Amino acid sequence: MNNNYVIGADIGGSHITAALISLSNGEVAADCKFKEPVDAGAGAEDILARWTACIARTLAAVGREVAAIGIAMPGPFDYPGGISLIKGVAKYESLYGMNIREALAASLGFASGIYFENDASCFALGEAWSGEGKGSSRMVAVTLGTGLGGTFLRDNVILHEGTGIPPEGYIYHLPYKDGIAEDYISSRWLLNGYHQRTGQRLAEVKDLADLAEKQDTTALALFAGLGNSLGEVLAPWLRDYEAERLVIGGNIRKAHPYFLAPLETYLRDNGIATTVHISGRGENSALSGAAWICSTHINNNNAR
């Protein structure tokens, strides 16, 4: 058994990515990284077959035994138990109540540990380990995409309570304006906003970013609004937590030229000293974070 490497996997709404990760530095082995498309609305057998195929392909390319498999998984999910609780969100509902750990261990023939953690939390751990958060003691990571993910870390440990920590350690559900934060800080808000203001529907946020690049005033105003809203939601928590760094990931991060300045301006005007950083690692951070979860379990097992 080689305790220096693990497999990290990131499960999204339309795909799974798996790769070999070094436990010495969190680096992703590009020649042992594979992606498989997944229909999140398919039956459990089909979804598990896709996940198994991607992870098995990675294991075969590695050509050696690995100590564990870590998986960045969207919620709701019983992460310690490995049981899917996803329901009512139009993805992976056929897996509800299933023990994913047991199913994957059987389909892969993998006898070592398989561990799970929230995908946004894995992103945060990956950034703290080998990304924009490296060297920071108090870090907050936010993922901007179809939803709003948030994680508070203290010395690479996920926090769910304490001074400056929102309920359960999440930010998507914080009360904001006429709803919750995620209603105003997400791709849904951006695309619906453009449709409401122009009567035109855009397929994805990239289309809106392309318009912003062309100085479309509506697109620019929407991104500025998102940045300002993110500042309003985060400011009191960043202040109370005394966060050193805020790291932003998710697909919307690619449009940061249009929302970063309003966000930083709001924080500065409200006396928040937290520095803002845009992730450049993409899904590699989630993969590294999944590996970090493995290393924690391996170390705990070795200490017994």
N, C-alpha and C positions, 0 to 999 in steps of 0.2 A: 504494500500500500504506500502510495506517494502522498505524504501530508503537505507537500508544497503547492499542490494544485487542486482546484475544484472546478466544477462546472457551474457557471452562473447562467440563469435563464430569465428572460423578461417577457411576460405575457401581456400583450396589448389587446385591444378590441378587435383587431383584424389580423394578428400575426403572433408568432412566438420567435424570439431570437435566443440562441444559446451559444456559449463560447467557453473556452478554457481560460481560467483566470489564475494568475500567480498570487499566492497568499503572501509573498514577500513585499509586493508593492501595489497590488490591485490592478496591474496591467492586463489588458485583454489581448489574447493571442489572435491576431487578425487571420492567420491561416487556419485557425480552428474555431471559426465563428460562422454560424449558419442561421438563415431565416426561413421560416415556413409560413405561408398564408393559412389563416384559419377562419372558417365561417363561424362567428360567435353565436349564430342562431341555429346551428346544426344540432344533431342529437349528440348525446354524451359519448357514444362510441366513436363517432367521427372526430369530435374535438380531441379526445384522448389519443386517438391514433395519430393525429397531426402533431400534437405535443410530443408524443413518444418518438415519432420519426425524426423530429428536429434534434431532440436530445441524444437519441441513439446515433445519429449521424455525427454529432460532435464527439461523442465518446469513441466512436470508431476512428475518427480522424486523430484523436489524441494518441491512440495506440498504447495507452498505459492505464493502470488503475488510478482512479482519483478518490480523494478522501470523502467527498460529499457532493451533493447537488443543492444549490440554493436557488430559489425561485421568487422573483419579484411578481407579486400577484395583486390584481385589483381587488377591492373589497365590495361588499362585505364578505369576510372570510375568517374562519377560525384558524388563525395562523399557527398557534402551538399545536392544535389538533390536526391540522391539514385538511379541514372539512370546508367545502364551499357553501357559503350562505348567500350567494349572489341570487337575487330575486327582484323582479320589478324594475330592472334597468335595461332590458332588451339586449342582454348579452350573457352568454354562458348559463342561461337559466336551466338548461337541461342537466346541469351538474349539481343543482341544489341538493344539499344533504349528503353528497357523495364524499367519501374519504379519498381525496386526490393523492395523498401520500401513498396509501396502500395500492391504489390503482396504478400509479406510475412505477412504484417499486416492482409490482408484478409484471407489468408490460415491458419494462426495461431489464428485468432480471437483476436489479441493482440492490445489493444487500446492505450497503452503507447508508448513512443518513441522508434524508431529503428534507430540507427546511424551507419554510415560507416566511415572507414578510411583505407588508404593504408596499406597492410599487413606488409610491411617492417617498416613503421612508427609505427604500433602497437607493433611490436617486440621491437623497440627502447623505446617506452613509458613503456612497461612492464618491460624491463631491468632497466630503470631509476627508476621505482617505487619500484620494489621488487627483482631486480636481480643484475647483476654485475655493473650496473651504479648507484646504490643507493648511494646518498650522493654526487654525482658529479654534479657540476653546468654546465660545458661545456662538453658534451658527443657526440661522434659520434658512430653510430651503423651501422654495415655492415652485410648483409646477403649474404652468399655464397651458391649458388645452381645452378639451371638451368639458373638463371640470377644473376645480381649483384645489390642488394638493398643497399641504403645508406640513412641515416637520420641524420640530425644535430639538437641537442636539446640544449636549454638553459633553465635551471630550469624547465625541463619537458614540454617545449613548442617547437613544431616543427617549425624550421626556413626554409624559402624558399628564403631568400635574406639577404644580409648584408655582413659585412667584414668576409672573410674566408668561405663564403657559395657559393658553385658552383651553376650554373644556375638551378633555380627551386628547389634547395636543393637536387638534385640527383647526383649520380656519374656514373651510368651505361653508360651514353651517352658522358662522357668526352672524347675528342680526345686522342688516345693513339696508338702509333706505326702506323700500316697501317689501323687502324679502330677506334673503340671506346673501352673503358675499358672493357665492358662486353664480347667483342670478345676474351679477353685474361685472364679473371678472371671469370671462370664459369665451370660447369661440362662439357659443350660442348667442351671447349678448352682442358681440361684434357683428355677426351676420344678420341677426334680427334687426339690429339698429340700422344697418345699411339699407335693409329692405324697407323699414318704416320711413326712412328719410328720403329714399329715392324711388321706391316702388320696384327696384331691381333686386333679384335674388342672386347671391354669389354662392358658389359651390363650397369654397373653403377659405380659410383666413389668408392663405397665400395670395388669393385673388385680391383681397382687400389690401394686402401689403404692396402688391404690384401697383395698385391705384395710388397708394400713399407715396410710392416712389415717384409717381408722375405728378405729385403735388395735388391730388384730388382732395379738395377741402373737407368733404364729408368723411373720407377715410382717415385723414389726419386728425380730425376732431374726435372720431371714435377711439382711435388709439390713445390720444391724449386723455380722453375720459377714462379709459381703462387704467392707464398709469396713475391718474389722480385717485381713482377709486381704490387701487391697490395700496396706495400710500395711506389713504384714510383708514382702511381696514387694519393695516399692519402697524401703523405708528404707535398706538398705545401699548401694543404687545412688545414691539422692538424696544421701546423706552423702558418698560418695566422689567423686561428680561435682560436688558443691557446687552443686546445682541451686537457682536463685533462685525459680523458679515451677514448679508442677505444674498443668497445664491438663487438665481432664477433659471429654471429649465422648462421643459415642455415645448410643444411645437410652436406656440406663440412667441417663444423667446427669440425666434428668428426675425421677428418684426421689432426687435428692441430699439432700432434707430428711431422709432416713432412713438414709443411709450416710455423709454427710459428717462429722458430728460424731465417730463412732467412728474414722474415718480420721485426722482432725486430732488427736484425742486420742492415738492410737498414735504418730504422728509426733512430737508434742510430748513425750510421755513418753520417747521414745528420742532426744531431743536433736536432732531434725531441724528446721532453721529454714526450710525451703522453704515458701512460701505456696501454698495450694491455691485454684484458681479454676475455676469451672464455666462452660463455654462457653455463650454465649447466641446464637451464630450458626447453630447446626445445620449443615446440609450446605453452607451458604455458605462455611464455612471450607475445606472440601475443594475447592470450586470455586475459591476464591481461591488456594489452594495449588497447584492444577493450573496456574493462570495464572502463578504465581511460577516454576514450572518452565519455562514458555515464555519468560519474561523472561530467565532465566538463559541459555537457549540463544540467544536473540536477541542478547543482549549479547556472548556469546562469538563468535557469527558476525560481528558488526559489528567486533569487535576484530581479526579476522584480516586 
